[in-house]
Amino acid sequence: MSFSVENVTKVARLARIAVSDADKEKYVREISGILALVTQLEQVDTKGVEGVASVIEHALPMREDVVTDGNRLDDILANAPFKEYDCFVVPKVIGAD
């Protein structure tokens, strides 16, 4: 499968990324190469191969599920550059001019 300039244009528009025409050609080559490698991987016979989450067998560490002291508002807000009414103050991002 090959990737076209139209595909790159569409993906860039969906991702809201500005891509120059010269870069589009470069991305066509790079993405087409990646898709060729994926096509190669699809041809590998994996019948009888059990899926693994890790190549190293290890048990996950377990701990008791206990309630700990979560009343640390002052410690948490001490890291805030701006705070008001025991809350973090963040810049407005919706409808900002």
N, C-alpha and C positions, 0 to 999 in steps of 0.2 A: 504494500500500500504506500502511496506517495502522498505527500502533503502539498497543497498548492498555495499560491500567493493569496488566493481568495480565502482559504482556510486560516491562514495567518492573520489576515485582515479581520476576519470574523472573531477569532479568539482574542486579538488585541482589543477590538471594540468591546467585547463582553467583559474583558478584564480591565477596561478603562485605561489602557496603556497606549501611549503614543509611540508608534513604530514608523521609522522612515522607510521609504521604498527600498533603499539599499540594504537596510537591516532585514526587511521582509524576505529578500532572496537568501540571505544568510540563514535565517530561521527555517526557511523551506528546506534547505540542505540538512541542517542539524536535526530537525524533527523527522524528516524522511529517514535519516540514518538511525535514529532511535526506533522508529517503527519497523525498520528492517531487522534490527536486533530482536525486537519483540516477536516478529514473525519467525525468526530463527529459534527462539525459545519455545514457541508454540509447537515446533516439530519434534521436540525432545519427548521420548517415550517415558512417561511417568506412571504407567500402570504398575500397581503393586507397591508403589512408594508411598509410605504413610506420611501425612503432613506433620510438620513439627513447628512449634513456636520458637524453639531455640535449638541450636546444635549441641548445646551443653546441657546435660540433665542436671537440674538442681531444684531443690524445693524452695518455695517462697517462704520468707521469714514470716512467722505468725506472732501476733501479740494479742494480749487481752483487749477486748473492746470495752473500755471503761470511759466514763465521763471524766474529763479533766477540767481544770479551772479555765473557763473561757472568758471570764470577766476581766479582760485586759484592754478595755477601751482606751485608756490613757496611753498605754504603751503603743498601741496601734496608731492612734492619731498623732503620736509624737513624730512619726515619719512623714506626715502629710505636709506638703509645702503650704497648703491653704486648707483651713477647716472652718466650719460654721455649724452650730447646733449639733455638735458631736457627730458630724459627717464630713467626708472628704468633699472639697469644692473642686469641680472640674470645669474646664471651659465648655461653653455651649457649642455643640457641633451640628445641631439640626436648626436650619433656618438662620445660620450665622451669616453675616454680611461680610 
